[in-house]
Amino acid sequence: MDFSRRSLLGGALAAVPAGSLGAITPSDPSRPPFHIAQEGAGVWRFRSWTWTAGAWRPLTGRITVERAGLQVSGRPDPRDARALQAALGRIVRDRSG
């Protein structure tokens, strides 16, 4: 999944809590939270959750800064897409995380 800088800024309208990206509370309190953490310079990992076969299963991915854009590998659960967009917008604005 590739995101251009323009699509990231346009899609990052949802607010991300100031400070750390950390866990983003889901709209459904029965779901585990979407989580994002910086692994190193220009590299973040995210964890989303999906309900499969009677249990919550993690969906993980990586975000890397590549020149003027971001590279996203992996997909969150569709219910966490807005949280991922918000996190990407935060990374674009402040690449230190």
C-alpha positions in Angstrom: 0.0 0.0 0.0 1.6 3.3 -1.1 0.5 6.7 0.1 1.6 9.9 -1.6 2.2 12.9 0.6 -0.9 14.7 -0.8 -3.2 11.7 -0.1 -1.7 11.4 3.4 -2.3 15.1 4.3 -5.8 15.0 2.7 -6.8 11.9 4.6 -5.3 12.8 7.9 -8.2 14.8 9.2 -8.9 12.8 12.3 -7.1 14.1 15.4 -4.3 12.1 17.0 -3.7 12.7 20.7 -0.8 15.1 21.3 2.5 13.6 22.4 3.0 9.9 21.7 1.2 8.0 19.0 0.8 4.9 21.3 -2.6 3.3 21.6 -5.5 4.9 20.0 -8.8 4.1 21.7 -11.2 2.3 19.4 -14.8 3.6 18.8 -16.0 0.1 19.9 -14.9 -0.5 23.5 -15.0 -4.2 23.1 -12.2 -4.1 20.5 -8.5 -4.0 21.5 -6.9 -0.6 20.6 -5.0 0.2 17.4 -1.4 0.7 18.5 1.6 2.3 16.8 5.1 2.7 18.1 8.4 4.0 16.7 11.0 1.3 16.2 13.9 3.5 15.1 14.7 6.5 13.0 12.0 6.7 10.3 10.4 3.3 11.1 7.1 2.6 13.0 5.2 -0.6 13.6 1.4 -0.8 14.0 -0.9 -3.4 15.4 -4.5 -3.7 14.6 -7.0 -6.4 15.6 -9.5 -8.5 13.8 -12.1 -11.0 15.2 -11.5 -14.4 13.5 -12.4 -17.9 14.6 -13.8 -16.7 17.9 -10.7 -14.7 19.0 -9.0 -11.4 18.5 -6.0 -11.8 16.0 -3.3 -9.2 15.5 -2.7 -7.6 12.1 0.7 -6.0 12.0 2.5 -3.7 9.6 5.4 -1.3 9.2 5.6 2.3 8.1 8.9 3.7 6.8 9.9 7.2 5.8 11.3 7.2 2.2 12.4 10.7 1.1 9.2 12.8 0.6 6.8 9.8 1.2 5.9 7.0 3.4 5.9 3.3 2.6 3.2 1.2 4.4 3.5 -2.6 4.5 0.6 -4.5 6.0 -3.1 -3.6 6.5 -5.0 -2.8 9.6 -8.6 -4.0 10.1 -10.9 -1.8 8.1 -12.3 -0.3 11.3 -8.8 1.0 12.2 -8.2 2.7 8.8 -9.0 6.1 10.2 -6.6 5.6 13.1 -3.9 4.6 10.6 -4.6 7.7 8.5 -4.4 9.9 11.5 -1.1 8.3 12.6 0.3 8.7 9.1 -0.6 12.4 9.1 1.1 12.8 12.5 4.2 11.2 11.1 4.2 13.5 8.1 3.9 16.5 10.3 6.5 15.4 12.9 8.7 12.7 11.6 10.4 12.2 14.9 7.1 10.6 16.1 
